[in-house]
Each structure stands twice: as structure tokens, then as C-alpha cells.
Amino acid sequence: MKIHEYQGKQLFAKYGVPVPKGIAAFTVDEAEAAAKKLIAETGSQVVVVKAQIHAGGRGKGGGVKVAKGGAAEARQLAEKILGMDLVTHQTGPGGQKVRRLYIEQGLDMACEMYLGAVVDRDRRRVAFMASTEGGVEIEKVAAETPDKILTVHVDPTVGLSSFQARELAFGLGLMKYGKDTVAKFVRLCAQLYDLFVKEDCSLLEINPLVVLKNGDVMALDAKINFDDNADFRHKVWSELRDDDEEDPVELQAKEAGLNYVSLDGNVGCLVNGAGLAMATMDIIKHAGEKHGVAPANFLDVGGGATQEQVTKAFAMILKSPKVKAIFVNIFGGIMKCDVIANGVVAAAKELGLEVPLVVRLEGTNVELGRKILTESGLAIEPASTMADGAAKIVKAVSQQSKGGAA
């Protein structure tokens, strides 16, 4: 689960991490009022108008602008940014509509850095990463100059040690700003680790983390992702969620108790079990690589799904305009093949089946499931194996593409 920058900074402030003064705004009038308030509090005419979307690269996309002319200029910038479709390297070509702004005080910076924390699943520890290349996409730094990224791994039994934070500080060259700046950086790292663990984060980034001209260390940005598996421990997360930034189908799936992730392909997948779902996507990608065929979603209906859940899952797949064919791949263990078959038939009849459907069933009640599909009157093509199913789904999509082109 992702949250906005301003929400992340509110969380930072809760744990004592220094952040600039800022106010969230949902309208142009609110943005102007926020700018006036910040100018009155700080005595500086400089404010920053920031688009709030769940994507990085906002500055390059035109979503972060500095207003040096006071509240009037801040209003003009807010009028341009609010409502725009902001395109960044993380949004895709369609961009993301800006519905919220964050108005923040301007600061005199001596340097910009990058600081992040992420769960390293190979090491089974939280990894803290830092770089002198602040304000730059960390992926670009990792690809082009990996030697500029400093990393320490935190032992969960003792937490982040002061010497590890000092190691990062010295590697960033903070000693040139004085011992107090190093001490402030060490304290900030400890606060961030505390936040990361207690709030069940999967990712935390500050880009840039800045040293001000007076030697203070401050988080100029905040990117936080939560581990969805811990949502039962954090009831407040529901208040932080911005449905406008979420995939509506993924939200619908979550409410239905299904595991769904949208992808960029053209084959809808309905599978039971995460492992089989991953294997199904792999074999479709492999079989369709030379034909422009790829999975359009990850969808695991689980082992105990009801007919109603299966119907909802099928309906979600059919709603997507990019889906040109559907592959149902079921191994019935706990999940029974007849339940899947009834759900598929019910959804197809209710919504209308206008794309090819390939079904591979194996396991519990497989004969009954196949009988239900055969007697449904629907144009369903059976598959004997995963490879057979993948070949048939690729052929179906290819034929549709040729038909559309003709």
C-alpha cells in the first residue's frame, strides 16, 4: 500500500524526523491560503507547490514547482498543476491525474542526498541505502554508478546500530558540515528504522534528504510503502488510502477476498494458487513472446473460493478492454473443478462472452467440471495441459489480431 508524500511526512513528524513546514491542499483556493500561512510563519516568500500522486519523478514531469513570488505565484502554479495528467517514468504514458497538492516552505540547501530503507528478502534484513546523488532516480544511479550507493544491513535482534549510521554519514561526506550534522543524521536514521519496523513498511525513501546551510538534516521528500499483510494491525491505514490512486479492479478484488494484480498484457488469467498463477503467466509469456501475447493480470482465486467469488473474478477479467482472450487454469485440490466451472459459466452468461476462452481443469471433480462447461452452450476450448492451453490461447489472440487488422 502506498501513501502520499504529505501523509508520509506526517508520519515522519510523529517519529521525530525533521521535515519542512507544509500544508495539503485539494483546491486552488486552499493552495493559495496555505502559501499565505507558510509565508507568514516562515517570513520567506518562497514556497514549493508539489503534485501528490503515487509515483516518483514528479519534478521532471512538471509536478513540482518553486514559487518565489509569494502566494499569488503559488496560486498560478496550483492552477496549472491541479487537475493535470502528470506523466513520469513510473506512471506510464497515460499519466496520473493530480487531485491533491502539497504546499511547502522553501529552504536554503547546502546539499542533496538519497536515503532509503527496504526489506532485503535474500538477507532477511532491512537494508539502509544512501547515496550522494540526491534528487536523481535511484534506479538510474544503481544502473550507471552503483559504486555511489552505500548499503548497510540491520540485524533485527539489535536494530540499527549507531556505528552503521555513522558509516553512512562518513560515506556521504557529512563530516565537512561538522560533527553536529553527523549526529543529526545518525539520530534521523534511528528514527526512520523505528518507523520502518513499527509501521510495517516494505519501502521507505527520502529523495532528496538535504543538509541545510545551518547544518540541519531534513527530509525534503517522503515515500512510504506499507506491507499489505500487516493491515490487520493498522486500522488507520484505511484513512490513508487514496482510492483515486489505486487500480479500481484491484480494489474490487481486495473487497472480494481475491489476489489480483493488473498487468500490461492481453490474456486474462483465472488460476487457483499463487504458484500455479505465476507458472501460468510464465508459460503464456514464453509461448506468446514472438506473437505479442502476454498475461493481462495475476489472479489467484485461492483454494477455498466460492462460486460467487469465482463469478466476480471472471467478471473483473471481462471488464478490461485490453483482454483479448481468457485462460482458466485450475488444479482442483481443495478447490473443486465444478465450483470453478459453475462460476465461469454464470459470469460468462451474465456479462456475455465476447473473447475466446480456453479452460484447463485437473483434480477434484474434474469430470463434473468438464461436463458443466461442455453443456453450457458456450464457445469454450478445452486444454489437456498447461502447454496445450498456452498454445491455444496464443493462437486465439493471434487470430483475433489478424481479424481486427483485416
Secondary structure, 3 states (H helix, E strand, C coil): CECCHHHHHHHHHHCCCCCCCEEEECCHHHHHHHHHHHHHHHCCCCEEEEECCCCCCCCCCCCEEEECCCHHHHHHHHHHHCCCEECCCCCCCCCEECCCEEEEECCCEEEEEEEEEEEECCCCEEEEEEECCCCCCHHHHHHHCHHHEEEEEECCCCCCCHHHHHHHHHHCCHHHHCHHHHHHHHHHHHHHHHHHHHCCEEEEEEEEEEEECCCCEEECCCEEEECHHHHHHCCCHHHHCCHHHCCHHHHHHHHCCCEEEECCCCEEEEECCHHHHHHHHHHHHHHHCCCCCCECEEEECCCCCCHHHHHHHHHHHHHCCCCCEEEEEEEECCCCHHHHHHHHHHHHHHHCCCCCEEEEEEECCHHHHHHHHHCCCCCEEECCCHHHHHHHHHHHHHHHHHHHHC
